[in-house]
Amino acid sequence: MKELKVGVVGFGTVGAGVVENLLRNREVIAKRTGVMLTLTCVADLDTTTDRGVALPEGILCNDAAEAIRRSDIIVELVGGTTFAKKLILDALNAGKSVVTANKALLALHGEELFAAAEKNNVDLYYEASVAGGIPIIKALREGLAANRINRIFGIMNGTCNYILTRMEREGVNFDEVLADAQRLGYAEANPSLDIDGFDTAHKTAILASLAYGRWFGIENMTIEGIRDLELEDLNYALELGYRIKLLGVIKNVNGAVEMSVRPTLIPQEALLAGIMDVFNGVMVEGDFVGQTLFYGRGAGRQATASAVVADIVDVALNYNSGATRRIPAFRQGEQFESVTPQNECTSRYYLRLIVEDCPGVIASITKILADREISISSLIQHENQGENVSLVILTHPAMEKEIRSAMDELSKLSVNRSTAKMLRIEEL
C-alpha cells in the first residue's frame, strides 16, 4: 500500500480537528482509498498548549520549514495572507502538494498560487475555504463540470446567519445579538470581517473563479454587511413574503459577470430562505442540471476538518495514480472577461423611508421614482401613531444607478425624517 506523509502547519482549532481526524480514521481512509496517510509533522509556534489531541512522540515542532522537509503533502492552517502565502509558495516550489482553508489568501493571491502549482506540477486544494464542511468546491469542479453556470447564491457566513435568525425570531436588535454571538464564540472580538461582508466576499470570489474560469478578486464587487439592518426591515420583509439574508450573488448576465455581497430579500418559500442559525447554504443553477442546493455547517472544528482531510485524500489519490493536477484549480472553459459595474445591474428593490405624515408626501415620492422610470410594485403604510410614518416600497426591476439617484433625491425632501434604506430583492 502506498504511504504518503502529511505535515500540518497551524495547530489551532481546525488544525487540531484535522490531526484528530487523520489519527483516528487513518485505517478507515486506507481501506477506502488504498493509500496510508501518515502524520509526520505538526508545526505551530505554540508547542505547549493542550489541544486535546494526543500526538505521537516527535511529531510536534515550531518550524514550518521542518514540516515541508518531512512531508509529501502540506496542510496550511495558519491563516492570514503574509506568512501563509510564503509557506504555500515554499511548499509548492519544493514539489509538495498543498491543502489550505485560507479563503482570504486565495481571494487575494489565488492566481499567483495556482500558477506556482502548475509550474511545479503539484496540486493545490482548498475545499474548506468556502462553506466549511459543504463540498461545494468539489461539486463545481467535478459534479457540475458539464454545465454552464447561470447563477450562484450563497449564505456563507454562519455568524451573520445566526444574528439575522435571532433578530427575526426573538425581536432583539443587532447589537444585543452580536454581543451574545461573541459570548458564545460564534463571532470574533473584532467581528468586522464577518458582519461587514468581507468573509462572504472572499468566498464569493472563489466560487466565481470556479464558475467562470478566471480570478476576479473582490475589487469590483459591491460589499455591504448587516451592521445597519434594523428589526423593522426584517419584520417588513416577512410581512411582504420575504426573508433577509446576507447573500453572495454571482450571475452570468448577457455574457458578463455580476458579483455582490449584501443583505438581500429572498422569497420565504425559497429553500435558501429556510437556512437558519449558523448553517450555510449555496444554490448553484446550471443550464442542464437546473437548481442544486448544498447545505451544512459552514464552520467549526469538525466540519472544516472533514473538508480538509477530504482534500488530503484527493491529493493522495492523485499521487497514487500518477495523476497530479488531474483536475486543474479552475477550468478555463467559457471565460468572462468583464464584470458588470454594480450601478449598471438591474434588480428589484426594497425601499424604506420615515417621513412626515402630511398631504402630498406619497405623490412627491412617486414622482421622484417615476422621473427615473422606476415602477412601484407595492407600497405599505401602516396607520400612523405619531407625526411620522414608515413607508415601504417594493419596485419592479430597475437599474441600480437610477435607484441610487432616487435615494439621493428622496433624502433631500423636507418631509424626510431619517436615512432611507435600500435593499436588493432576488427572486430565486
C-alpha positions, 0 to 999 in steps of 0.5 A: 500500500502506498504511504504518503506523509502529511505535515500540518502547519497551524495547530489551532482549532481546525488544525487540531480537528484535522490531526484528530481526524487523520489519527483516528480514521487513518485505517478507515481512509486506507481501506477506502482509498488504498493509500496510508496517510501518515502524520509526520509533522505538526508545526505551530509556534505554540508547542505547549498548549493542550489541544486535546489531541494526543500526538505521537512522540516527535511529531510536534515542532515550531518550524514550518520549514521542518514540516515541508522537509518531512512531508509529501503533502502540506496542510496550511492552517495558519491563516492570514495572507503574509506568512501563509502565502510564503509557506504555500509558495515554499511548499509548492516550489519544493514539489509538495502538494498543498491543502489550505482553508485560507479563503482570504489568501486565495481571494487575494493571491489565488492566481499567483498560487495556482500558477506556482502549482502548475509550474511545479506540477503539484496540486493545490486544494482548498475545499474548506475555504468556502462553506466549511464542511459543504463540498461545494468546491468539489461539486463545481469542479467535478459534479457540475463540470458539464454545465454552464453556470447561470447563477450562484447564491450563497449564505456563507457566513454562519455568524451573520446567519445566526444574528439575522435568525435571532433578530427575526425570531426573538425581536432583539436588535443587532447589537444585543445579538452580536454581543451574545454571538461573541459570548458564545464564540460564534463571532470574533472580538473584532467581528468586522470581517464577518458582519461587514461582508468581507468573509462572504466576499472572499468566498464569493470570489472563489466560487466565481473563479470556479464558475467562470474560469478566471480570478476576479478578486473582490475589487469590483464587487459591491460589499455591504454587511448587516451592521445597519439592518434594523428589526423593522426591515426584517419584520417588513420583509416577512410581512411582504413574503420575504426573508433577509439574508446576507447573500453572495450573488454571482450571475452570468448576465448577457455574457458578463459577470455580476458579483455582490455581497449584501443583505438581500430579500429572498422569497420565504418559500425559497429553500435558501430562505429556510437556512437558519442559525449558523448553517450555510447554504449555496444554490448553484443553477446550471443550464442542464442540471437546473437548481442544486442546493448544498447545505451544512455547517459552514464552520467549526472544528469538525466540519472544516476538518472533514473538508480538509482531510477530504482534500488530503485524500484527493491529493493522495489519490492523485499521487497514487495514480500518477495523476497530479493536477488531474483536475486543474484549480479552475477550468478555463472553459467559457471565460468572462472577461468583464464584470458588470459595474454594480450601478449598471445591474438591474434588480428589484428593490426594497425601499424604506423611508420615515417621513412626515405624515402630511398631504402630498408626501406619497405623490412627491415620492412617486414622482421622484421614482417615476422621473427615473422610470422606476415602477412601484410594485407595492407600497405599505403604510401602516396607520400612523401613531405619531407625526411620522410614518414608515413607508415601504416600497417594493419596485419592479426591476430597475437599474441600480444607478437610477435607484441610487439617484432616487435615494439621493433625491428622496433624502433631500425632501423636507418631509424626510425624517431619517436615512432611507434604506435600500435593499436588493430583492432576488427572486430565486 
